[in-house]
Amino acid sequence: MTAGERWLVVGGAGFLGSHFVDRLLGSGGAASVTVYDNFSSGREWHLEQHSDDDRLVAQRADVGDLDTLTAVMRGHDAVIHLASNPDIARAAVEPTIDFDQGTVLTQNVVEAMRVTETPRILYASGSGVYGDLGETAIDEDWGPLLPISTYGASKLAGETLISAYAAMFGFQGRAFRFGNVVGPRQTHGVGFDFVRSLLADPSRLRILGDGSQRKSYIHVLDVVDAVLLADGAGSNAYDVYNVATGDEITVAEIADLAAEAVGLSPDAVEYDYAGGDRGWRGDVPVVRLQIEKIETLGWKCSRSTRDALRESLDELVSETRARRSV
């Protein structure tokens, strides 16, 4: 990342995207930031703190519209590509959603880059590309990659498209396989669902699976640090990084944290488990990511999984109550 550059954030009005906008317009020193978003899951209020900043342009448009995307992309120095289906479990009843709202959109992004000769892309992939490997701690060289969800398959397809376009057309691509990202402005996820449910009914909480599912949860600000640090790192046309905390937490423990965040004793809430070892078809019950590669660039995660969740749940409760009082 270099000060004075022009950035296009595809999906920039969403939870993760808006934090990239904050950084780029703040200490990132961007000359301009264009948010390209159809606002289907992104929110205008995510960007409202920058409403008086002339460097920010919000383009309300769909990534599926290749002509508009190409026209808007022209003249930018780098793309952060975050647009995808935000509801992972939805594919169990709509199997094509991750192709339509993931793979196709990534194809359009890299094709627009080819036409406009945009030199760099930073892509939000995910741990779902690895599939279900149980207790194995996975590094970026693990293979074969065998996703068990259409979401993971779509993210993997996006990685391979970027790798191929980078090699064929001379731009640089970096993909990031995140743990579960949490923090202010979160719009979905298990902690988000738990807080919303407990605020509506503090007496009981529905929990998908048996509560033993165990994963890493990383704060959004640590994610932004990692991605922007890796921008331009090395000379490879394409590279990929795991980004996670290095520890894990169970869903049952998240339920306890959510109860505490809304002011309840976990013992006072009846947990209603759906049963089984996973939350939905395609869910990976245990994810363990090795993070040595991103750490070699000088990145260090500033919060543990538990601290990241506790901070984000407290923020979510405050946001929800504040918006309900308006």
C-alpha positions in Angstrom: 0.0 0.0 0.0 1.3 3.4 -1.0 -0.1 6.8 0.0 -1.7 8.8 -2.8 -3.1 5.8 -4.7 -6.6 5.4 -6.1 -8.5 2.4 -4.7 -11.7 0.6 -5.8 -13.4 -1.4 -3.0 -15.8 -3.8 -4.5 -18.4 -4.5 -1.8 -17.1 -1.5 0.1 -20.4 -0.7 1.9 -20.4 -4.0 3.7 -19.0 -4.9 7.1 -15.5 -5.7 6.0 -15.4 -3.3 3.1 -16.3 -0.3 5.2 -13.3 -0.9 7.5 -11.0 -0.9 4.5 -12.5 2.4 3.5 -11.8 3.8 7.0 -8.2 2.8 6.8 -7.6 3.9 3.3 -9.1 7.3 3.9 -7.3 7.6 7.3 -3.8 6.4 7.9 -3.7 4.8 4.5 -3.6 8.2 2.8 -5.4 7.2 -0.3 -5.9 9.9 -3.0 -9.4 8.5 -3.6 -11.6 5.6 -2.7 -14.4 4.4 -4.8 -16.9 2.1 -3.2 -18.7 -0.1 -5.7 -21.7 -1.8 -4.1 -25.3 -2.6 -4.9 -26.2 -2.1 -1.2 -28.1 -5.4 -1.0 -26.2 -6.3 2.2 -24.0 -3.2 2.5 -25.4 -0.3 4.5 -25.2 3.5 3.8 -24.6 4.2 7.5 -21.3 2.2 7.3 -19.9 5.0 5.2 -21.6 8.0 6.8 -18.6 9.1 8.8 -16.9 9.9 5.4 -19.9 11.8 3.9 -17.9 15.1 3.9 -14.7 13.6 2.5 -14.4 14.5 -1.2 -12.0 11.6 -1.7 -14.8 9.1 -1.3 -17.1 8.2 -4.2 -20.0 5.7 -3.7 -21.1 4.0 -6.9 -24.4 2.2 -6.4 -24.2 -0.6 -9.0 -24.0 -4.4 -9.4 -20.8 -6.2 -10.0 -22.8 -8.3 -12.4 -22.9 -5.3 -14.7 -19.5 -5.7 -16.4 -19.8 -2.6 -18.6 -20.5 -0.3 -15.6 -17.8 -2.0 -13.5 -15.3 -1.6 -16.2 -16.1 2.1 -16.6 -15.9 2.8 -12.9 -12.7 0.8 -12.5 -10.8 2.7 -15.1 -8.0 4.9 -13.6 -7.7 3.0 -10.3 -4.4 1.6 -8.9 -5.7 -1.3 -6.9 -8.9 -3.3 -6.3 -10.1 -4.8 -3.0 -12.6 -7.5 -4.0 -15.1 -8.4 -1.2 -18.3 -8.9 -3.0 -19.9 -12.4 -2.5 -22.9 -14.1 -1.1 -22.9 -13.1 2.6 -25.3 -16.0 3.7 -23.2 -19.2 3.6 -26.0 -21.5 4.8 -28.4 -20.2 2.2 -26.8 -22.4 -0.5 -28.4 -25.5 1.1 -31.7 -24.3 -0.4 -30.3 -22.2 -3.2 -27.3 -24.1 -4.6 -26.6 -21.7 -7.4 -26.3 -18.6 -5.2 -22.5 -18.9 -4.7 -21.8 -19.3 -8.4 -24.1 -16.3 -9.3 -23.0 -14.1 -6.4 -19.4 -15.3 -6.2 -17.7 -17.0 -9.1 -19.4 -14.8 -11.8 -18.6 -11.6 -9.9 -15.0 -12.5 -9.6 -14.8 -13.3 -13.3 -16.2 -9.8 -14.0 -13.7 -8.1 -11.6 -10.7 -9.7 -13.2 -12.0 -9.1 -16.7 -12.6 -5.5 -15.9 -9.0 -5.4 -14.6 -7.7 -6.8 -17.8 -9.5 -4.3 -19.9 -8.5 -1.3 -17.7 -5.0 -2.6 -17.0 -5.5 -2.2 -13.3 -2.4 -3.6 -11.7 -3.3 -5.1 -8.3 -6.1 -7.0 -6.6 -6.6 -8.1 -3.0 -9.2 -10.8 -2.7 -11.2 -12.0 0.3 -11.2 -15.8 0.1 -11.9 -18.0 3.1 -11.0 -21.1 5.0 -13.8 -23.0 3.3 -11.5 -23.7 0.3 -9.7 -26.4 2.4 -12.8 -28.5 3.1 -13.3 -30.7 6.2 -9.8 -31.7 7.6 -10.7 -32.3 11.2 -7.9 -31.4 13.7 -5.3 -30.8 10.9 -3.6 -27.4 11.2 -3.5 -26.2 7.6 -1.0 -24.1 5.8 -1.4 -22.4 2.5 0.4 -25.2 0.6 -2.1 -27.9 1.7 -3.6 -29.9 -1.1 -5.7 -31.1 -2.7 -8.2 -28.4 -1.9 -11.6 -30.2 -1.5 -14.3 -27.7 -0.3 -17.5 -29.2 1.0 -19.7 -26.2 0.4 -20.6 -24.2 -2.7 -19.4 -21.1 -0.8 -15.9 -22.7 -0.4 -16.0 -23.9 -4.0 -16.8 -20.4 -5.2 -14.0 -18.8 -3.2 -11.6 -21.4 -4.6 -12.8 -20.7 -8.1 -12.2 -17.0 -7.5 -8.6 -17.7 -6.4 -7.9 -19.7 -9.5 -9.4 -17.1 -11.8 -7.2 -14.4 -10.2 -4.1 -16.7 -10.4 -4.7 -17.3 -14.1 -5.5 -13.7 -15.0 -2.5 -12.5 -13.1 -0.2 -14.9 -15.0 -1.7 -14.2 -18.4 -2.3 -10.5 -18.2 0.5 -9.2 -16.0 -1.2 -7.9 -12.8 -0.6 -9.0 -9.2 -3.1 -10.9 -7.1 -3.1 -11.6 -3.4 -5.8 -13.9 -1.9 -6.6 -14.2 1.9 -8.1 -17.2 3.5 -9.7 -15.6 6.6 -10.9 -17.1 9.8 -14.3 -15.9 10.8 -14.2 -12.1 10.8 -15.9 -10.1 13.6 -16.1 -6.5 14.7 -18.2 -3.3 14.6 -20.8 -3.1 11.8 -21.1 -6.9 11.6 -24.1 -7.9 9.6 -24.1 -11.7 9.9 -22.4 -14.6 11.7 -23.0 -16.8 14.8 -22.3 -14.0 17.3 -24.5 -11.6 15.5 -27.4 -14.2 15.4 -27.0 -15.0 19.1 -27.1 -11.4 20.2 -30.1 -10.6 18.1 -31.9 -13.7 19.4 -31.1 -13.0 23.0 -32.2 -9.4 22.8 -35.6 -10.7 21.4 -35.9 -13.6 23.9 -33.5 -13.6 26.8 -34.8 -16.9 28.1 -33.6 -19.3 25.4 -31.2 -19.6 22.6 -31.4 -21.9 19.5 -27.9 -23.2 18.6 -27.3 -25.1 15.4 -25.3 -28.3 15.8 -24.2 -29.6 19.2 -22.2 -26.5 20.2 -18.8 -28.3 19.9 -17.9 -26.7 16.5 -14.6 -24.9 17.0 -13.1 -22.2 14.9 -10.9 -19.0 14.9 -12.6 -15.6 15.1 -10.4 -12.6 14.1 -11.1 -8.9 14.6 -11.8 -7.0 11.4 -9.0 -4.4 12.2 -6.4 -7.3 12.4 -7.7 -8.4 9.0 -7.3 -5.0 7.5 -3.8 -4.8 8.8 -2.8 -8.1 7.3 -4.3 -7.5 3.9 -2.8 -4.1 3.4 0.6 -5.3 4.7 0.6 -8.1 2.1 -0.3 -5.8 -0.7 2.6 -5.8 -3.1 4.7 -8.1 -0.9 7.1 -10.3 -2.9 7.5 -10.5 -6.6 5.1 -13.4 -7.4 2.2 -12.6 -9.7 -0.1 -14.4 -7.3 0.1 -15.5 -3.7 -2.2 -16.6 -0.9 -2.2 -16.1 2.9 -4.1 -17.6 5.8 -5.2 -14.8 8.2 -6.5 -16.0 11.6 -5.8 -15.7 15.3 -4.0 -19.0 15.8 -6.5 -20.2 18.5 -10.1 -21.3 18.5 -13.4 -21.2 20.4 -16.5 -23.4 20.5 -20.0 -22.3 19.5 -21.2 -23.1 23.0 -18.5 -20.7 24.4 -19.7 -18.1 22.0 -23.2 -18.5 23.3 -21.9 -17.8 26.8 -20.1 -14.7 25.6 -23.2 -13.5 23.8 -25.3 -14.0 26.9 -22.8 -12.0 29.0 -22.8 -9.2 26.3 -26.5 -8.6 26.7 -26.3 -8.7 30.5 -27.4 -12.2 31.2 -25.8 -15.0 33.2 -25.3 -18.0 30.8 -26.9 -20.2 33.4 -30.1 -18.2 33.1 -30.5 -19.0 29.3 -31.8 -22.4 28.1 -29.7 -23.5 25.2 -31.6 -25.4 22.6 -29.2 -27.5 20.5 -30.3 -28.7 17.1 -27.9 -31.6 17.3 -25.2 -33.0 15.0 -21.6 -32.0 14.7 -22.2 -29.1 12.4 -24.6 -26.2 11.9 -25.7 -26.8 8.4 -24.9 -28.8 5.3 -21.5 -27.6 4.1 -20.4 -26.3 7.5 -16.9 -27.3 8.6 -17.1 -28.1 12.3 -13.4 -27.6 13.1 -11.0 -25.1 11.3 -7.4 -24.7 12.3 -5.3 -22.3 10.2 -1.5 -22.0 10.3 -0.5 -18.3 10.1 3.3 -18.4 9.9 3.4 -17.1 6.3 1.6 -13.8 7.0 3.6 -13.4 10.2 6.8 -13.5 8.2 5.7 -10.2 6.7 5.7 -8.7 10.2 2.0 -9.0 10.9 0.9 -10.0 14.4 -2.7 -10.5 15.5 -3.5 -8.1 18.3 -6.4 -9.9 19.8 -7.1 -13.5 20.7 -10.3 -15.2 19.4 -12.0 -14.7 22.7 -11.0 -11.1 23.0 -12.0 -10.3 19.4 -15.4 -11.9 20.0 -16.0 -10.2 23.4 -15.2 -6.8 21.9 -17.3 -7.3 18.8 -20.3 -8.7 20.8 -20.2 -5.7 23.1 -20.1 -3.4 20.1 -23.0 -5.2 18.4 -25.2 -4.9 21.5 -24.5 -1.2 21.7 -25.1 -0.7 17.9 -28.4 -2.7 18.1 -29.7 -0.8 21.1 -28.7 2.5 19.6 -30.4 1.9 16.3 -33.6 0.6 18.0 -33.8 3.8 20.0 -33.7 6.1 16.9 
